[in-house]
Each structure stands twice: as C-alpha cells, then as structure tokens.
C-alpha cells in the first residue's frame, strides 16, 4: 500500500482551520474558530454540501499517529516517504494529515485515523502516484461525491461506517495558498468566469 497503513480490521506547525469527517454519519464538517467580544474563542461548525471539488496536496501528505486521549489532537507525523515515526502510546492510532483548499473553503487541514478512511485515502494516493508523472508540477483536483456504507463484524456485533467516495477529476497549477503557513486567504472578488478558468481558485 502506498501510504504504508495497516487497514485490515483486527506535531507541531501552524494551526489551520480544519475539515473533519464523521466516519459513522458520513458527514464532512467545516470547522471555523471565532473570537467573541470577551476575547474567548469558540467553534462554528457547518456541514459541507456534497458533491464538492477541492485541491489536495497529496505530494506533501503526512502519515503517522494521532491521539485524542487528552481531549486535543496529538499528532506525531512524518512526510510521506520519510521513515514512519514510532508509535508514541497505546492511545495513538495510525493517521494521515493533508492540506486541502478551494476558493470557497480557503486553505484547510484534513486528517483522520479511522481505518475505513485510511483505506480510501490510500487508494486515492495510489491513483495520484499513477497520474503524477503526466501532470508534473500540478496538484490534483479531488471530487468528493458522497459516501459508501460498509459493514464490519466486531466482537460486539455488526458495525456500520461510511467511507468517503472521492476521485481525481483534474489537475491544477499549485495554488499560492498552499505555500503560505497562515489562515486561509479571503476569496477573491467575483469576476466573470471563462471556460478555461479553474473554478476552484
């Protein structure tokens, strides 16, 4: 497997706004932070409507370990191709972390540790590696079209999960936002779009 995950059923850096995925409900959730008049920070969450197209920085995807045992995400990651870091604790699970973005979403981070999601990301990365040589210097455009229901037998009976359905539908020049370690850039002013323009950026 391209990413080195075991999907069989048996940290640091600048903070980016995230997209999270509920592997049971099959919902992608946009998470934004905002500060109120008292200076306190809160989260605003909204569901991401599907289908949607995003650029995904699969060339710099990170793999490693993730734990939420302290209530906040603890990442121990390495860029794909570098040695996999040692598992820090029993609470840490295999995970990936990747930057995604579009004109509407800005630059965001997407990560997960559910095996059903790791499996789909591994397949997506394999497709990326197959097509990469024909699209030198470009970034894949990923369409997330929906979810598939999967059933897994566990000691506690049958469990149901939702796997994201996504695929590469095109390629784009690397957007500038992916090389800026900051909050997502504001969307540009609306302009007339021609057939040759990329609608994502």
C-alpha positions in Angstrom: 0.0 0.0 0.0 1.3 3.4 -1.0 0.9 5.1 2.4 2.1 2.2 4.5 -1.1 1.9 6.5 -2.5 -1.3 8.0 -6.2 -1.1 7.2 -7.1 -4.6 8.0 -9.7 -5.0 10.7 -8.0 -6.7 13.5 3.1 17.6 15.6 3.6 21.0 15.5 3.3 23.6 12.8 0.9 26.5 12.2 -2.7 25.9 13.0 -5.0 25.8 10.0 -8.8 25.7 10.1 -10.0 22.2 9.5 -12.5 20.0 7.8 -13.5 17.0 9.9 -15.3 13.8 8.8 -17.7 11.7 10.9 -17.0 8.1 9.8 -20.3 6.9 11.2 -22.6 9.5 9.9 -20.7 10.2 6.7 -20.7 14.0 7.2 -17.9 16.4 6.3 -17.9 19.3 8.8 -16.4 22.7 8.2 -14.9 24.0 11.5 -14.1 27.7 12.0 -12.9 29.4 15.1 -14.1 32.9 16.0 -13.4 35.3 18.9 -16.2 37.0 20.8 -16.2 40.4 22.4 -14.8 38.9 25.6 -11.8 37.5 23.8 -12.9 33.9 24.2 -12.5 31.6 21.2 -15.3 29.3 20.1 -16.0 26.9 17.2 -18.5 27.4 14.4 -19.4 24.2 12.6 -21.4 23.7 9.4 -21.9 20.7 7.1 -20.0 20.7 3.8 -22.5 20.1 1.0 -21.6 17.3 -1.5 -20.6 16.9 -4.2 -17.6 19.3 -3.8 -14.3 19.7 -5.5 -11.1 20.6 -3.7 -7.4 20.7 -4.4 -5.4 18.3 -2.2 -1.7 18.4 -1.5 -1.0 14.7 -1.8 2.6 15.3 -2.6 3.1 16.5 1.0 0.7 14.3 2.8 1.9 13.3 6.3 1.4 9.9 7.9 2.0 8.8 11.4 0.0 8.7 14.6 -2.9 10.6 16.2 -4.4 10.5 19.7 -7.3 12.4 21.3 -6.7 10.9 24.7 -6.1 14.4 26.3 -9.0 16.0 24.5 -6.9 17.7 21.9 -5.3 16.2 18.8 -1.7 14.9 19.4 0.0 14.4 16.0 3.3 12.6 15.6 3.7 12.7 11.8 6.3 12.4 9.0 6.0 13.5 5.4 5.2 10.6 3.1 8.5 8.9 2.0 10.3 9.7 5.3 10.6 6.9 8.0 7.4 6.3 9.9 7.7 7.6 13.4 7.5 5.2 16.3 4.1 4.7 17.9 4.1 7.1 21.0 1.5 5.3 23.1 -1.3 2.7 23.0 -3.8 5.5 22.6 -2.3 6.7 19.3 -3.8 5.3 16.1 -2.4 5.4 12.5 -3.4 8.6 10.8 -2.8 10.9 7.9 -2.8 14.7 7.7 -3.1 16.7 4.4 -3.8 20.2 3.3 -6.8 20.9 1.1 -8.3 24.0 -0.3 -10.6 25.9 -2.7 -11.7 29.4 -3.4 -14.7 29.0 -1.1 -13.1 27.0 1.7 -9.7 28.7 1.7 -6.7 26.6 2.9 -7.6 23.9 5.4 -6.3 20.7 7.1 -7.9 17.3 6.8 -6.8 14.4 8.9 -8.3 11.1 10.1 -7.4 7.8 11.9 -10.4 5.6 11.1 -9.3 2.5 9.2 -12.2 2.9 6.7 -11.0 6.4 5.8 -7.3 5.4 5.8 -8.2 2.7 3.2 -9.9 5.2 0.9 -7.0 7.7 1.3 -4.5 5.0 0.5 -6.4 4.2 -2.7 -6.6 7.9 -3.6 -2.9 8.3 -3.1 -2.2 5.3 -5.3 -4.2 6.9 -8.1 -2.3 10.1 -7.6 1.1 8.4 -7.9 -0.1 6.7 -11.1 -1.1 10.0 -12.7 1.5 12.3 -11.2 4.2 11.8 -13.9 1.7 13.1 -16.6 0.9 16.2 -14.5 4.3 17.4 -13.4 4.2 20.4 -11.1 0.4 20.3 -10.8 -1.9 19.4 -7.9 -4.9 17.0 -8.2 -8.4 18.2 -8.0 -10.5 15.8 -5.9 -14.2 15.5 -6.2 -15.9 14.2 -3.1 -19.2 12.9 -4.4 -20.8 11.1 -1.4 -20.2 8.1 0.8 -20.5 4.3 0.8 -21.8 2.3 3.7 -19.6 -0.5 4.9 -20.3 -3.2 7.5 -17.7 -4.6 9.8 -18.0 -7.5 12.1 -16.7 -6.9 15.6 -16.8 -8.8 19.0 -19.8 -6.6 19.8 -21.7 -7.4 16.6 -22.0 -5.7 13.2 -20.8 -2.1 13.0 -21.7 0.3 10.2 -19.5 3.1 8.9 -19.5 5.5 6.0 -16.5 5.7 3.6 -15.9 8.8 1.6 -16.3 8.4 -2.2 -13.7 10.6 -3.9 -11.6 10.6 -7.0 -9.2 12.7 -9.0 -11.2 14.6 -11.7 -8.5 17.0 -12.9 -5.2 18.8 -12.2 -4.4 22.5 -11.5 -1.3 24.6 -11.1 -0.3 24.7 -7.4 -2.4 27.4 -5.8 -0.3 30.0 -3.9 -2.4 29.5 -0.7 -0.7 26.0 -0.2 2.7 27.6 0.3 1.6 30.2 2.9 1.5 29.0 6.5 -1.4 31.1 7.6 -5.1 31.3 7.8 -7.0 30.8 4.6 -6.8 33.7 2.2 -10.1 35.6 1.6 -12.0 34.7 -1.5 -11.3 37.0 -4.4 -13.8 39.4 -5.7 -16.3 37.8 -8.1 -15.3 38.0 -11.7 -16.7 36.7 -14.9 -15.5 33.2 -15.5 -14.5 31.8 -18.9 -14.5 28.2 -19.9 -10.7 28.0 -19.4 -10.6 29.3 -15.8 -10.3 26.9 -12.9 -13.5 27.4 -10.8 -11.7 26.3 -7.6 -9.3 29.3 -7.3 
